[in-house]
Every structure is written in C-alpha cells, then in structure tokens.
Amino acid sequence: MSSTNPDDKNPEQANASEESAPDVIVAVDELLSTLSNKFASVSSEIFAKMDEMSRRIDKLEAELMESKAKEDTSSKS
C-alpha cells in the first residue's frame, strides 16, 4: 500500500529540499544584509537631519535672546 499522507516525502523530494535549503539561507542572509545596510543608511541620514535642525534651533534661540536683549536696553533708554 502506498502512503497518502502529504507529509511523507519520497527520497527525491527530500533530497531536492535539502539541496535548496542552502540557497534559501543564502538568499535570506543577503536580504537581511541589504535591509541592515539600508536601515543604517536611513538612520544616519535621520541623525544628520536632526543634528542640522538642532543647530538651526540653537542659532534661532541665540538670535531671539540677542533681539530680546536689544529691546530691553532700548526700552530702558
């Protein structure tokens, strides 16, 4: 009697899956590596933009403080 269980594989099918497993592993490793590199790139771009925004905010704060100080000295005169 032949087995009708779909989980049972004949030796050819088992051998084919064993041969394709390393290919799948390599493909997944390459995909993960690519995603990791893209994530690192995007992260560094985001941090660079945040640093630039921080510098611009600091400059704005300094200009506001300077403007406020000028207003205070001119209103006292």
C-alpha positions in Angstrom: 0.0 0.0 0.0 1.2 3.4 -0.8 1.1 6.2 1.7 -1.3 9.0 1.1 0.0 11.3 3.9 1.1 14.6 2.3 3.8 15.0 4.9 5.5 11.8 3.6 8.1 12.7 1.0 9.8 10.4 -1.4 13.6 10.4 -1.3 13.8 12.6 -4.4 11.6 15.3 -2.9 13.6 15.2 0.4 16.9 15.4 -1.5 15.6 18.4 -3.5 14.6 20.3 -0.4 17.9 19.6 1.3 19.7 21.0 -1.8 17.6 24.1 -2.0 17.8 24.9 1.8 21.4 26.4 1.5 20.2 28.6 -1.4 17.3 29.9 0.6 19.6 30.5 3.6 22.0 32.5 1.3 19.1 34.5 -0.2 17.7 35.3 3.3 21.2 36.3 4.5 21.7 38.6 1.5 18.2 40.1 2.1 18.9 40.7 5.8 22.3 42.2 5.0 20.7 44.6 2.4 18.0 45.6 4.8 20.5 46.2 7.5 22.6 48.4 5.3 19.6 50.4 4.1 18.5 50.8 7.7 21.9 52.0 8.8 21.9 54.5 5.9 18.5 55.9 6.7 19.3 56.1 10.4 22.5 58.1 9.7 20.5 60.4 7.3 17.9 61.0 10.0 20.5 61.7 12.7 22.3 64.1 10.3 19.0 66.0 9.7 18.3 66.1 13.4 21.7 67.5 14.1 21.2 70.2 11.5 17.7 71.0 12.9 19.3 71.2 16.4 22.0 73.7 15.2 19.3 75.8 13.4 17.2 75.9 16.6 20.2 76.8 18.7 21.0 79.7 16.3 17.4 80.9 16.4 17.4 80.8 20.2 20.6 82.8 20.2 19.2 85.4 17.8 16.0 85.7 19.8 17.9 86.2 23.0 20.1 88.8 21.3 17.0 90.6 19.9 15.3 90.5 23.3 18.4 91.9 25.0 18.5 94.8 22.4 14.8 95.5 23.1 15.3 95.6 26.8 18.3 98.0 26.5 16.5 100.3 24.1 13.3 100.4 26.2 15.3 101.4 29.3 16.8 104.4 27.5 
